[in-house]
Amino acid sequence: MEILEAIMKWIVAPMAAFVFMQYRTQQEHATDIAVLKAEATANRNAHEREFKQLQDNFKVVFTKLDDIERALRK
């Protein structure tokens, strides 16, 4: 019985504590990864939206320049 108590005290309990700490660390990392993925997606969407607006603005500018060129050629 003493051997069983010693095994529980010096082997099983530390192993259980180690496994529990690994689980907590893994859960924290999973949360951090999910947050980083959400931030990356939000940044990518914002960048795509800004790029689309920039393209639209350039189209408007080039259309106006074409109109000015046509008016000057008349």
PDB file of N, H, CA, C and O in Angstrom:
ATOM      1  N   MET A   1       0.817  -1.200   0.000  1.00  0.00           N
ATOM      2  CA  MET A   1       0.000   0.000   0.000  1.00  0.00           C
ATOM      3  C   MET A   1       0.860   1.264   0.000  1.00  0.00           C
ATOM      4  O   MET A   1       0.501   2.275  -0.603  1.00  0.00           O
ATOM      5  N   GLU A   2       1.998   1.188   0.685  1.00  0.00           N
ATOM      6  H   GLU A   2       2.290   0.366   1.175  1.00  0.00           H
ATOM      7  CA  GLU A   2       2.893   2.337   0.717  1.00  0.00           C
ATOM      8  C   GLU A   2       3.465   2.621  -0.669  1.00  0.00           C
ATOM      9  O   GLU A   2       3.663   3.777  -1.041  1.00  0.00           O
ATOM     10  N   ILE A   3       3.727   1.566  -1.422  1.00  0.00           N
ATOM     11  H   ILE A   3       3.566   0.626  -1.119  1.00  0.00           H
ATOM     12  CA  ILE A   3       4.261   1.736  -2.775  1.00  0.00           C
ATOM     13  C   ILE A   3       3.227   2.430  -3.654  1.00  0.00           C
ATOM     14  O   ILE A   3       3.566   3.309  -4.447  1.00  0.00           O
ATOM     15  N   LEU A   4       1.976   2.035  -3.512  1.00  0.00           N
ATOM     16  H   LEU A   4       1.701   1.321  -2.869  1.00  0.00           H
ATOM     17  CA  LEU A   4       0.901   2.646  -4.290  1.00  0.00           C
ATOM     18  C   LEU A   4       0.762   4.133  -3.944  1.00  0.00           C
ATOM     19  O   LEU A   4       0.573   4.968  -4.828  1.00  0.00           O
ATOM     20  N   GLU A   5       0.857   4.446  -2.671  1.00  0.00           N
ATOM     21  H   GLU A   5       1.011   3.768  -1.953  1.00  0.00           H
ATOM     22  CA  GLU A   5       0.783   5.857  -2.253  1.00  0.00           C
ATOM     23  C   GLU A   5       1.971   6.647  -2.799  1.00  0.00           C
ATOM     24  O   GLU A   5       1.809   7.788  -3.231  1.00  0.00           O
ATOM     25  N   ALA A   6       3.147   6.056  -2.781  1.00  0.00           N
ATOM     26  H   ALA A   6       3.278   5.129  -2.430  1.00  0.00           H
ATOM     27  CA  ALA A   6       4.337   6.737  -3.292  1.00  0.00           C
ATOM     28  C   ALA A   6       4.221   6.951  -4.793  1.00  0.00           C
ATOM     29  O   ALA A   6       4.574   8.014  -5.303  1.00  0.00           O
ATOM     30  N   ILE A   7       3.729   5.946  -5.498  1.00  0.00           N
ATOM     31  H   ILE A   7       3.442   5.082  -5.084  1.00  0.00           H
ATOM     32  CA  ILE A   7       3.541   6.089  -6.946  1.00  0.00           C
ATOM     33  C   ILE A   7       2.546   7.197  -7.238  1.00  0.00           C
ATOM     34  O   ILE A   7       2.775   8.023  -8.121  1.00  0.00           O
ATOM     35  N   MET A   8       1.440   7.221  -6.502  1.00  0.00           N
ATOM     36  H   MET A   8       1.254   6.549  -5.785  1.00  0.00           H
ATOM     37  CA  MET A   8       0.434   8.268  -6.704  1.00  0.00           C
ATOM     38  C   MET A   8       1.017   9.646  -6.402  1.00  0.00           C
ATOM     39  O   MET A   8       0.773  10.612  -7.125  1.00  0.00           O
ATOM     40  N   LYS A   9       1.786   9.716  -5.330  1.00  0.00           N
ATOM     41  H   LYS A   9       1.984   8.931  -4.743  1.00  0.00           H
ATOM     42  CA  LYS A   9       2.320  11.005  -4.885  1.00  0.00           C
ATOM     43  C   LYS A   9       3.411  11.522  -5.813  1.00  0.00           C
ATOM     44  O   LYS A   9       3.429  12.713  -6.124  1.00  0.00           O
ATOM     45  N   TRP A  10       4.317  10.666  -6.262  1.00  0.00           N
ATOM     46  H   TRP A  10       4.302   9.698  -6.010  1.00  0.00           H
ATOM     47  CA  TRP A  10       5.496  11.111  -6.983  1.00  0.00           C
ATOM     48  C   TRP A  10       5.434  10.918  -8.498  1.00  0.00           C
ATOM     49  O   TRP A  10       6.265  11.469  -9.220  1.00  0.00           O
ATOM     50  N   ILE A  11       4.472  10.151  -8.987  1.00  0.00           N
ATOM     51  H   ILE A  11       3.797   9.703  -8.401  1.00  0.00           H
ATOM     52  CA  ILE A  11       4.397   9.926 -10.435  1.00  0.00           C
ATOM     53  C   ILE A  11       3.063  10.385 -11.004  1.00  0.00           C
ATOM     54  O   ILE A  11       3.035  11.215 -11.912  1.00  0.00           O
ATOM     55  N   VAL A  12       1.976   9.866 -10.494  1.00  0.00           N
ATOM     56  H   VAL A  12       1.999   9.192  -9.757  1.00  0.00           H
ATOM     57  CA  VAL A  12       0.664  10.136 -11.082  1.00  0.00           C
ATOM     58  C   VAL A  12       0.236  11.580 -10.862  1.00  0.00           C
ATOM     59  O   VAL A  12      -0.231  12.223 -11.801  1.00  0.00           O
ATOM     60  N   ALA A  13       0.380  12.102  -9.664  1.00  0.00           N
ATOM     61  H   ALA A  13       0.760  11.579  -8.901  1.00  0.00           H
ATOM     62  CA  ALA A  13      -0.050  13.478  -9.380  1.00  0.00           C
ATOM     63  C   ALA A  13       0.727  14.498 -10.214  1.00  0.00           C
ATOM     64  O   ALA A  13       0.109  15.385 -10.802  1.00  0.00           O
ATOM     65  N   PRO A  14       2.076  14.405 -10.289  1.00  0.00           N
ATOM     66  CA  PRO A  14       2.791  15.355 -11.143  1.00  0.00           C
ATOM     67  C   PRO A  14       2.425  15.223 -12.625  1.00  0.00           C
ATOM     68  O   PRO A  14       2.331  16.223 -13.338  1.00  0.00           O
ATOM     69  N   MET A  15       2.219  13.984 -13.081  1.00  0.00           N
ATOM     70  H   MET A  15       2.295  13.172 -12.502  1.00  0.00           H
ATOM     71  CA  MET A  15       1.826  13.790 -14.472  1.00  0.00           C
ATOM     72  C   MET A  15       0.454  14.418 -14.736  1.00  0.00           C
ATOM     73  O   MET A  15       0.256  15.053 -15.772  1.00  0.00           O
ATOM     74  N   ALA A  16      -0.482  14.248 -13.817  1.00  0.00           N
ATOM     75  H   ALA A  16      -0.321  13.732 -12.975  1.00  0.00           H
ATOM     76  CA  ALA A  16      -1.812  14.840 -13.980  1.00  0.00           C
ATOM     77  C   ALA A  16      -1.714  16.368 -14.006  1.00  0.00           C
ATOM     78  O   ALA A  16      -2.379  17.021 -14.809  1.00  0.00           O
ATOM     79  N   ALA A  17      -0.884  16.933 -13.127  1.00  0.00           N
ATOM     80  H   ALA A  17      -0.343  16.403 -12.475  1.00  0.00           H
ATOM     81  CA  ALA A  17      -0.697  18.387 -13.111  1.00  0.00           C
ATOM     82  C   ALA A  17      -0.075  18.861 -14.426  1.00  0.00           C
ATOM     83  O   ALA A  17      -0.475  19.892 -14.966  1.00  0.00           O
ATOM     84  N   PHE A  18       0.898  18.114 -14.937  1.00  0.00           N
ATOM     85  H   PHE A  18       1.223  17.277 -14.498  1.00  0.00           H
ATOM     86  CA  PHE A  18       1.542  18.464 -16.199  1.00  0.00           C
ATOM     87  C   PHE A  18       0.537  18.426 -17.349  1.00  0.00           C
ATOM     88  O   PHE A  18       0.497  19.338 -18.175  1.00  0.00           O
ATOM     89  N   VAL A  19      -0.268  17.376 -17.399  1.00  0.00           N
ATOM     90  H   VAL A  19      -0.236  16.635 -16.728  1.00  0.00           H
ATOM     91  CA  VAL A  19      -1.269  17.255 -18.458  1.00  0.00           C
ATOM     92  C   VAL A  19      -2.280  18.391 -18.367  1.00  0.00           C
ATOM     93  O   VAL A  19      -2.674  18.954 -19.389  1.00  0.00           O
ATOM     94  N   PHE A  20      -2.701  18.731 -17.159  1.00  0.00           N
ATOM     95  H   PHE A  20      -2.381  18.274 -16.329  1.00  0.00           H
ATOM     96  CA  PHE A  20      -3.656  19.828 -16.977  1.00  0.00           C
ATOM     97  C   PHE A  20      -3.053  21.157 -17.438  1.00  0.00           C
ATOM     98  O   PHE A  20      -3.726  21.946 -18.101  1.00  0.00           O
ATOM     99  N   MET A  21      -1.795  21.404 -17.090  1.00  0.00           N
ATOM    100  H   MET A  21      -1.249  20.763 -16.551  1.00  0.00           H
ATOM    101  CA  MET A  21      -1.142  22.650 -17.518  1.00  0.00           C
ATOM    102  C   MET A  21      -0.987  22.687 -19.042  1.00  0.00           C
ATOM    103  O   MET A  21      -1.160  23.742 -19.652  1.00  0.00           O
ATOM    104  N   GLN A  22      -0.669  21.565 -19.652  1.00  0.00           N
ATOM    105  H   GLN A  22      -0.528  20.707 -19.156  1.00  0.00           H
ATOM    106  CA  GLN A  22      -0.571  21.510 -21.109  1.00  0.00           C
ATOM    107  C   GLN A  22      -1.921  21.804 -21.752  1.00  0.00           C
ATOM    108  O   GLN A  22      -1.992  22.509 -22.759  1.00  0.00           O
ATOM    109  N   TYR A  23      -2.984  21.269 -21.177  1.00  0.00           N
ATOM    110  H   TYR A  23      -2.926  20.696 -20.359  1.00  0.00           H
ATOM    111  CA  TYR A  23      -4.331  21.503 -21.699  1.00  0.00           C
ATOM    112  C   TYR A  23      -4.683  22.991 -21.622  1.00  0.00           C
ATOM    113  O   TYR A  23      -5.197  23.564 -22.582  1.00  0.00           O
ATOM    114  N   ARG A  24      -4.403  23.609 -20.478  1.00  0.00           N
ATOM    115  H   ARG A  24      -3.985  23.143 -19.698  1.00  0.00           H
ATOM    116  CA  ARG A  24      -4.702  25.037 -20.327  1.00  0.00           C
ATOM    117  C   ARG A  24      -3.907  25.874 -21.318  1.00  0.00           C
ATOM    118  O   ARG A  24      -4.444  26.809 -21.912  1.00  0.00           O
ATOM    119  N   THR A  25      -2.635  25.548 -21.501  1.00  0.00           N
ATOM    120  H   THR A  25      -2.198  24.789 -21.019  1.00  0.00           H
ATOM    121  CA  THR A  25      -1.793  26.277 -22.447  1.00  0.00           C
ATOM    122  C   THR A  25      -2.312  26.112 -23.872  1.00  0.00           C
ATOM    123  O   THR A  25      -2.347  27.070 -24.645  1.00  0.00           O
ATOM    124  N   GLN A  26      -2.712  24.896 -24.207  1.00  0.00           N
ATOM    125  H   GLN A  26      -2.683  24.118 -23.579  1.00  0.00           H
ATOM    126  CA  GLN A  26      -3.234  24.623 -25.551  1.00  0.00           C
ATOM    127  C   GLN A  26      -4.523  25.400 -25.793  1.00  0.00           C
ATOM    128  O   GLN A  26      -4.728  25.931 -26.885  1.00  0.00           O
ATOM    129  N   GLN A  27      -5.377  25.471 -24.807  1.00  0.00           N
ATOM    130  H   GLN A  27      -5.210  25.040 -23.920  1.00  0.00           H
ATOM    131  CA  GLN A  27      -6.621  26.220 -24.946  1.00  0.00           C
ATOM    132  C   GLN A  27      -6.352  27.713 -25.116  1.00  0.00           C
ATOM    133  O   GLN A  27      -7.017  28.381 -25.908  1.00  0.00           O
ATOM    134  N   GLU A  28      -5.382  28.229 -24.377  1.00  0.00           N
ATOM    135  H   GLU A  28      -4.842  27.686 -23.734  1.00  0.00           H
ATOM    136  CA  GLU A  28      -5.021  29.644 -24.506  1.00  0.00           C
ATOM    137  C   GLU A  28      -4.471  29.922 -25.907  1.00  0.00           C
ATOM    138  O   GLU A  28      -4.807  30.933 -26.524  1.00  0.00           O
ATOM    139  N   HIS A  29      -3.628  29.021 -26.399  1.00  0.00           N
ATOM    140  H   HIS A  29      -3.355  28.199 -25.898  1.00  0.00           H
ATOM    141  CA  HIS A  29      -3.075  29.201 -27.744  1.00  0.00           C
ATOM    142  C   HIS A  29      -4.169  29.125 -28.804  1.00  0.00           C
ATOM    143  O   HIS A  29      -4.151  29.880 -29.777  1.00  0.00           O
ATOM    144  N   ALA A  30      -5.114  28.219 -28.616  1.00  0.00           N
ATOM    145  H   ALA A  30      -5.129  27.606 -27.827  1.00  0.00           H
ATOM    146  CA  ALA A  30      -6.216  28.105 -29.581  1.00  0.00           C
ATOM    147  C   ALA A  30      -7.019  29.403 -29.624  1.00  0.00           C
ATOM    148  O   ALA A  30      -7.426  29.852 -30.696  1.00  0.00           O
ATOM    149  N   THR A  31      -7.245  30.002 -28.461  1.00  0.00           N
ATOM    150  H   THR A  31      -6.915  29.637 -27.590  1.00  0.00           H
ATOM    151  CA  THR A  31      -7.977  31.266 -28.405  1.00  0.00           C
ATOM    152  C   THR A  31      -7.178  32.367 -29.097  1.00  0.00           C
ATOM    153  O   THR A  31      -7.729  33.143 -29.878  1.00  0.00           O
ATOM    154  N   ASP A  32      -5.874  32.431 -28.808  1.00  0.00           N
ATOM    155  H   ASP A  32      -5.427  31.801 -28.174  1.00  0.00           H
ATOM    156  CA  ASP A  32      -5.025  33.446 -29.447  1.00  0.00           C
ATOM    157  C   ASP A  32      -5.010  33.285 -30.964  1.00  0.00           C
ATOM    158  O   ASP A  32      -5.063  34.274 -31.695  1.00  0.00           O
ATOM    159  N   ILE A  33      -4.939  32.058 -31.431  1.00  0.00           N
ATOM    160  H   ILE A  33      -4.896  31.255 -30.837  1.00  0.00           H
ATOM    161  CA  ILE A  33      -4.936  31.807 -32.873  1.00  0.00           C
ATOM    162  C   ILE A  33      -6.253  32.240 -33.496  1.00  0.00           C
ATOM    163  O   ILE A  33      -6.265  32.832 -34.575  1.00  0.00           O
ATOM    164  N   ALA A  34      -7.362  31.948 -32.824  1.00  0.00           N
ATOM    165  H   ALA A  34      -7.352  31.467 -31.948  1.00  0.00           H
ATOM    166  CA  ALA A  34      -8.670  32.351 -33.353  1.00  0.00           C
ATOM    167  C   ALA A  34      -8.770  33.871 -33.441  1.00  0.00           C
ATOM    168  O   ALA A  34      -9.303  34.402 -34.415  1.00  0.00           O
ATOM    169  N   VAL A  35      -8.266  34.568 -32.438  1.00  0.00           N
ATOM    170  H   VAL A  35      -7.833  34.137 -31.647  1.00  0.00           H
ATOM    171  CA  VAL A  35      -8.296  36.034 -32.449  1.00  0.00           C
ATOM    172  C   VAL A  35      -7.423  36.566 -33.589  1.00  0.00           C
ATOM    173  O   VAL A  35      -7.832  37.481 -34.304  1.00  0.00           O
ATOM    174  N   LEU A  36      -6.234  36.003 -33.762  1.00  0.00           N
ATOM    175  H   LEU A  36      -5.902  35.260 -33.181  1.00  0.00           H
ATOM    176  CA  LEU A  36      -5.349  36.452 -34.839  1.00  0.00           C
ATOM    177  C   LEU A  36      -5.957  36.191 -36.212  1.00  0.00           C
ATOM    178  O   LEU A  36      -5.826  37.017 -37.116  1.00  0.00           O
ATOM    179  N   LYS A  37      -6.621  35.052 -36.374  1.00  0.00           N
ATOM    180  H   LYS A  37      -6.728  34.381 -35.639  1.00  0.00           H
ATOM    181  CA  LYS A  37      -7.282  34.772 -37.649  1.00  0.00           C
ATOM    182  C   LYS A  37      -8.390  35.777 -37.920  1.00  0.00           C
ATOM    183  O   LYS A  37      -8.546  36.245 -39.048  1.00  0.00           O
ATOM    184  N   ALA A  38      -9.162  36.109 -36.889  1.00  0.00           N
ATOM    185  H   ALA A  38      -9.035  35.729 -35.973  1.00  0.00           H
ATOM    186  CA  ALA A  38     -10.243  37.085 -37.064  1.00  0.00           C
ATOM    187  C   ALA A  38      -9.677  38.456 -37.425  1.00  0.00           C
ATOM    188  O   ALA A  38     -10.218  39.144 -38.290  1.00  0.00           O
ATOM    189  N   GLU A  39      -8.595  38.851 -36.768  1.00  0.00           N
ATOM    190  H   GLU A  39      -8.156  38.291 -36.065  1.00  0.00           H
ATOM    191  CA  GLU A  39      -7.968  40.136 -37.087  1.00  0.00           C
ATOM    192  C   GLU A  39      -7.424  40.140 -38.514  1.00  0.00           C
ATOM    193  O   GLU A  39      -7.570  41.129 -39.232  1.00  0.00           O
ATOM    194  N   ALA A  40      -6.801  39.044 -38.924  1.00  0.00           N
ATOM    195  H   ALA A  40      -6.682  38.241 -38.341  1.00  0.00           H
ATOM    196  CA  ALA A  40      -6.251  38.968 -40.275  1.00  0.00           C
ATOM    197  C   ALA A  40      -7.370  39.051 -41.311  1.00  0.00           C
ATOM    198  O   ALA A  40      -7.224  39.720 -42.334  1.00  0.00           O
ATOM    199  N   THR A  41      -8.468  38.382 -41.048  1.00  0.00           N
ATOM    200  H   THR A  41      -8.587  37.839 -40.217  1.00  0.00           H
ATOM    201  CA  THR A  41      -9.601  38.428 -41.974  1.00  0.00           C
ATOM    202  C   THR A  41     -10.171  39.840 -42.051  1.00  0.00           C
ATOM    203  O   THR A  41     -10.474  40.332 -43.138  1.00  0.00           O
ATOM    204  N   ALA A  42     -10.317  40.484 -40.910  1.00  0.00           N
ATOM    205  H   ALA A  42     -10.072  40.084 -40.027  1.00  0.00           H
ATOM    206  CA  ALA A  42     -10.846  41.857 -40.893  1.00  0.00           C
ATOM    207  C   ALA A  42      -9.906  42.800 -41.645  1.00  0.00           C
ATOM    208  O   ALA A  42     -10.359  43.649 -42.412  1.00  0.00           O
ATOM    209  N   ASN A  43      -8.604  42.650 -41.426  1.00  0.00           N
ATOM    210  H   ASN A  43      -8.236  41.960 -40.804  1.00  0.00           H
ATOM    211  CA  ASN A  43      -7.635  43.498 -42.133  1.00  0.00           C
ATOM    212  C   ASN A  43      -7.661  43.243 -43.635  1.00  0.00           C
ATOM    213  O   ASN A  43      -7.594  44.182 -44.428  1.00  0.00           O
ATOM    214  N   ARG A  44      -7.757  41.979 -44.025  1.00  0.00           N
ATOM    215  H   ARG A  44      -7.811  41.217 -43.380  1.00  0.00           H
ATOM    216  CA  ARG A  44      -7.804  41.645 -45.451  1.00  0.00           C
ATOM    217  C   ARG A  44      -9.060  42.229 -46.089  1.00  0.00           C
ATOM    218  O   ARG A  44      -8.996  42.777 -47.189  1.00  0.00           O
ATOM    219  N   ASN A  45     -10.202  42.118 -45.410  1.00  0.00           N
ATOM    220  H   ASN A  45     -10.255  41.673 -44.516  1.00  0.00           H
ATOM    221  CA  ASN A  45     -11.452  42.676 -45.949  1.00  0.00           C
ATOM    222  C   ASN A  45     -11.375  44.193 -46.067  1.00  0.00           C
ATOM    223  O   ASN A  45     -11.831  44.771 -47.054  1.00  0.00           O
ATOM    224  N   ALA A  46     -10.800  44.830 -45.061  1.00  0.00           N
ATOM    225  H   ALA A  46     -10.430  44.360 -44.260  1.00  0.00           H
ATOM    226  CA  ALA A  46     -10.654  46.289 -45.112  1.00  0.00           C
ATOM    227  C   ALA A  46      -9.732  46.696 -46.264  1.00  0.00           C
ATOM    228  O   ALA A  46     -10.008  47.663 -46.974  1.00  0.00           O
ATOM    229  N   HIS A  47      -8.655  45.965 -46.440  1.00  0.00           N
ATOM    230  H   HIS A  47      -8.431  45.179 -45.863  1.00  0.00           H
ATOM    231  CA  HIS A  47      -7.721  46.262 -47.528  1.00  0.00           C
ATOM    232  C   HIS A  47      -8.404  46.087 -48.886  1.00  0.00           C
ATOM    233  O   HIS A  47      -8.246  46.928 -49.771  1.00  0.00           O
ATOM    234  N   GLU A  48      -9.149  45.020 -49.052  1.00  0.00           N
ATOM    235  H   GLU A  48      -9.278  44.337 -48.333  1.00  0.00           H
ATOM    236  CA  GLU A  48      -9.848  44.788 -50.321  1.00  0.00           C
ATOM    237  C   GLU A  48     -10.874  45.882 -50.588  1.00  0.00           C
ATOM    238  O   GLU A  48     -11.033  46.331 -51.723  1.00  0.00           O
ATOM    239  N   ARG A  49     -11.569  46.307 -49.534  1.00  0.00           N
ATOM    240  H   ARG A  49     -11.440  45.942 -48.612  1.00  0.00           H
ATOM    241  CA  ARG A  49     -12.558  47.380 -49.690  1.00  0.00           C
ATOM    242  C   ARG A  49     -11.876  48.690 -50.096  1.00  0.00           C
ATOM    243  O   ARG A  49     -12.347  49.388 -50.994  1.00  0.00           O
ATOM    244  N   GLU A  50     -10.765  49.018 -49.429  1.00  0.00           N
ATOM    245  H   GLU A  50     -10.383  48.450 -48.700  1.00  0.00           H
ATOM    246  CA  GLU A  50     -10.038  50.243 -49.772  1.00  0.00           C
ATOM    247  C   GLU A  50      -9.493  50.172 -51.199  1.00  0.00           C
ATOM    248  O   GLU A  50      -9.538  51.161 -51.930  1.00  0.00           O
ATOM    249  N   PHE A  51      -8.987  49.021 -51.591  1.00  0.00           N
ATOM    250  H   PHE A  51      -8.950  48.218 -50.997  1.00  0.00           H
ATOM    251  CA  PHE A  51      -8.447  48.861 -52.937  1.00  0.00           C
ATOM    252  C   PHE A  51      -9.555  49.027 -53.970  1.00  0.00           C
ATOM    253  O   PHE A  51      -9.343  49.647 -55.012  1.00  0.00           O
ATOM    254  N   LYS A  52     -10.724  48.481 -53.692  1.00  0.00           N
ATOM    255  H   LYS A  52     -10.896  47.977 -52.845  1.00  0.00           H
ATOM    256  CA  LYS A  52     -11.863  48.612 -54.609  1.00  0.00           C
ATOM    257  C   LYS A  52     -12.270  50.082 -54.731  1.00  0.00           C
ATOM    258  O   LYS A  52     -12.545  50.561 -55.831  1.00  0.00           O
ATOM    259  N   GLN A  53     -12.308  50.793 -53.607  1.00  0.00           N
ATOM    260  H   GLN A  53     -12.084  50.404 -52.714  1.00  0.00           H
ATOM    261  CA  GLN A  53     -12.640  52.217 -53.649  1.00  0.00           C
ATOM    262  C   GLN A  53     -11.606  52.994 -54.458  1.00  0.00           C
ATOM    263  O   GLN A  53     -11.952  53.899 -55.218  1.00  0.00           O
ATOM    264  N   LEU A  54     -10.342  52.636 -54.290  1.00  0.00           N
ATOM    265  H   LEU A  54     -10.060  51.901 -53.673  1.00  0.00           H
ATOM    266  CA  LEU A  54      -9.277  53.298 -55.037  1.00  0.00           C
ATOM    267  C   LEU A  54      -9.441  53.047 -56.531  1.00  0.00           C
ATOM    268  O   LEU A  54      -9.281  53.968 -57.333  1.00  0.00           O
ATOM    269  N   GLN A  55      -9.757  51.814 -56.913  1.00  0.00           N
ATOM    270  H   GLN A  55      -9.887  51.067 -56.261  1.00  0.00           H
ATOM    271  CA  GLN A  55      -9.985  51.500 -58.321  1.00  0.00           C
ATOM    272  C   GLN A  55     -11.166  52.298 -58.871  1.00  0.00           C
ATOM    273  O   GLN A  55     -11.096  52.834 -59.976  1.00  0.00           O
ATOM    274  N   ASP A  56     -12.237  52.375 -58.109  1.00  0.00           N
ATOM    275  H   ASP A  56     -12.295  51.939 -57.210  1.00  0.00           H
ATOM    276  CA  ASP A  56     -13.404  53.138 -58.557  1.00  0.00           C
ATOM    277  C   ASP A  56     -13.059  54.614 -58.725  1.00  0.00           C
ATOM    278  O   ASP A  56     -13.489  55.246 -59.690  1.00  0.00           O
ATOM    279  N   ASN A  57     -12.292  55.160 -57.796  1.00  0.00           N
ATOM    280  H   ASN A  57     -11.944  54.647 -57.013  1.00  0.00           H
ATOM    281  CA  ASN A  57     -11.892  56.568 -57.889  1.00  0.00           C
ATOM    282  C   ASN A  57     -11.019  56.804 -59.125  1.00  0.00           C
ATOM    283  O   ASN A  57     -11.174  57.814 -59.811  1.00  0.00           O
ATOM    284  N   PHE A  58     -10.108  55.880 -59.405  1.00  0.00           N
ATOM    285  H   PHE A  58      -9.982  55.060 -58.847  1.00  0.00           H
ATOM    286  CA  PHE A  58      -9.279  56.018 -60.603  1.00  0.00           C
ATOM    287  C   PHE A  58     -10.132  55.947 -61.865  1.00  0.00           C
ATOM    288  O   PHE A  58      -9.888  56.685 -62.818  1.00  0.00           O
ATOM    289  N   LYS A  59     -11.120  55.073 -61.879  1.00  0.00           N
ATOM    290  H   LYS A  59     -11.319  54.473 -61.104  1.00  0.00           H
ATOM    291  CA  LYS A  59     -12.005  54.995 -63.049  1.00  0.00           C
ATOM    292  C   LYS A  59     -12.716  56.319 -63.270  1.00  0.00           C
ATOM    293  O   LYS A  59     -12.839  56.777 -64.406  1.00  0.00           O
ATOM    294  N   VAL A  60     -13.186  56.942 -62.186  1.00  0.00           N
ATOM    295  H   VAL A  60     -13.086  56.570 -61.264  1.00  0.00           H
ATOM    296  CA  VAL A  60     -13.869  58.235 -62.308  1.00  0.00           C
ATOM    297  C   VAL A  60     -12.905  59.294 -62.833  1.00  0.00           C
ATOM    298  O   VAL A  60     -13.265  60.085 -63.705  1.00  0.00           O
ATOM    299  N   VAL A  61     -11.687  59.311 -62.308  1.00  0.00           N
ATOM    300  H   VAL A  61     -11.395  58.668 -61.600  1.00  0.00           H
ATOM    301  CA  VAL A  61     -10.698  60.297 -62.736  1.00  0.00           C
ATOM    302  C   VAL A  61     -10.361  60.102 -64.219  1.00  0.00           C
ATOM    303  O   VAL A  61     -10.307  61.066 -64.983  1.00  0.00           O
ATOM    304  N   PHE A  62     -10.138  58.853 -64.613  1.00  0.00           N
ATOM    305  H   PHE A  62     -10.182  58.070 -63.993  1.00  0.00           H
ATOM    306  CA  PHE A  62      -9.799  58.599 -66.013  1.00  0.00           C
ATOM    307  C   PHE A  62     -10.973  58.914 -66.944  1.00  0.00           C
ATOM    308  O   PHE A  62     -10.761  59.364 -68.070  1.00  0.00           O
ATOM    309  N   THR A  63     -12.184  58.686 -66.495  1.00  0.00           N
ATOM    310  H   THR A  63     -12.356  58.321 -65.580  1.00  0.00           H
ATOM    311  CA  THR A  63     -13.351  59.052 -67.299  1.00  0.00           C
ATOM    312  C   THR A  63     -13.405  60.569 -67.492  1.00  0.00           C
ATOM    313  O   THR A  63     -13.673  61.052 -68.592  1.00  0.00           O
ATOM    314  N   LYS A  64     -13.151  61.307 -66.422  1.00  0.00           N
ATOM    315  H   LYS A  64     -12.933  60.914 -65.528  1.00  0.00           H
ATOM    316  CA  LYS A  64     -13.141  62.768 -66.535  1.00  0.00           C
ATOM    317  C   LYS A  64     -12.019  63.236 -67.461  1.00  0.00           C
ATOM    318  O   LYS A  64     -12.205  64.152 -68.262  1.00  0.00           O
ATOM    319  N   LEU A  65     -10.854  62.599 -67.341  1.00  0.00           N
ATOM    320  H   LEU A  65     -10.703  61.855 -66.690  1.00  0.00           H
ATOM    321  CA  LEU A  65      -9.754  62.975 -68.231  1.00  0.00           C
ATOM    322  C   LEU A  65     -10.089  62.671 -69.686  1.00  0.00           C
ATOM    323  O   LEU A  65      -9.750  63.447 -70.579  1.00  0.00           O
ATOM    324  N   ASP A  66     -10.754  61.544 -69.925  1.00  0.00           N
ATOM    325  H   ASP A  66     -11.029  60.913 -69.199  1.00  0.00           H
ATOM    326  CA  ASP A  66     -11.172  61.222 -71.292  1.00  0.00           C
ATOM    327  C   ASP A  66     -12.166  62.248 -71.813  1.00  0.00           C
ATOM    328  O   ASP A  66     -12.096  62.646 -72.975  1.00  0.00           O
ATOM    329  N   ASP A  67     -13.101  62.682 -70.954  1.00  0.00           N
ATOM    330  H   ASP A  67     -13.159  62.358 -70.010  1.00  0.00           H
ATOM    331  CA  ASP A  67     -14.066  63.706 -71.357  1.00  0.00           C
ATOM    332  C   ASP A  67     -13.358  65.020 -71.695  1.00  0.00           C
ATOM    333  O   ASP A  67     -13.698  65.693 -72.668  1.00  0.00           O
ATOM    334  N   ILE A  68     -12.365  65.370 -70.869  1.00  0.00           N
ATOM    335  H   ILE A  68     -12.088  64.823 -70.078  1.00  0.00           H
ATOM    336  CA  ILE A  68     -11.612  66.603 -71.132  1.00  0.00           C
ATOM    337  C   ILE A  68     -10.853  66.474 -72.443  1.00  0.00           C
ATOM    338  O   ILE A  68     -10.822  67.412 -73.241  1.00  0.00           O
ATOM    339  N   GLU A  69     -10.246  65.329 -72.666  1.00  0.00           N
ATOM    340  H   GLU A  69     -10.271  64.568 -72.018  1.00  0.00           H
ATOM    341  CA  GLU A  69      -9.494  65.121 -73.916  1.00  0.00           C
ATOM    342  C   GLU A  69     -10.414  65.215 -75.126  1.00  0.00           C
ATOM    343  O   GLU A  69     -10.058  65.834 -76.129  1.00  0.00           O
ATOM    344  N   ARG A  70     -11.587  64.611 -75.041  1.00  0.00           N
ATOM    345  H   ARG A  70     -11.877  64.108 -74.227  1.00  0.00           H
ATOM    346  CA  ARG A  70     -12.561  64.659 -76.155  1.00  0.00           C
ATOM    347  C   ARG A  70     -13.002  66.101 -76.400  1.00  0.00           C
ATOM    348  O   ARG A  70     -13.133  66.533 -77.545  1.00  0.00           O
ATOM    349  N   ALA A  71     -13.229  66.841 -75.312  1.00  0.00           N
ATOM    350  H   ALA A  71     -13.123  66.490 -74.381  1.00  0.00           H
ATOM    351  CA  ALA A  71     -13.650  68.225 -75.465  1.00  0.00           C
ATOM    352  C   ALA A  71     -12.551  69.075 -76.117  1.00  0.00           C
ATOM    353  O   ALA A  71     -12.850  69.963 -76.915  1.00  0.00           O
ATOM    354  N   LEU A  72     -11.313  68.814 -75.790  1.00  0.00           N
ATOM    355  H   LEU A  72     -11.070  68.093 -75.141  1.00  0.00           H
ATOM    356  CA  LEU A  72     -10.209  69.578 -76.364  1.00  0.00           C
ATOM    357  C   LEU A  72      -9.967  69.205 -77.830  1.00  0.00           C
ATOM    358  O   LEU A  72      -9.489  70.042 -78.596  1.00  0.00           O
ATOM    359  N   ARG A  73     -10.275  68.005 -78.229  1.00  0.00           N
ATOM    360  H   ARG A  73     -10.664  67.326 -77.607  1.00  0.00           H
ATOM    361  CA  ARG A  73     -10.046  67.577 -79.599  1.00  0.00           C
ATOM    362  C   ARG A  73     -11.127  68.116 -80.546  1.00  0.00           C
ATOM    363  O   ARG A  73     -10.928  68.132 -81.761  1.00  0.00           O
ATOM    364  N   LYS A  74     -12.240  68.545 -80.015  1.00  0.00           N
ATOM    365  H   LYS A  74     -12.402  68.532 -79.028  1.00  0.00           H
ATOM    366  CA  LYS A  74     -13.316  69.065 -80.876  1.00  0.00           C
ATOM    367  C   LYS A  74     -12.971  70.376 -81.463  1.00  0.00           C
ATOM    368  O   LYS A  74     -13.766  70.947 -82.209  1.00  0.00           O
TER     369      LYS A  74
END
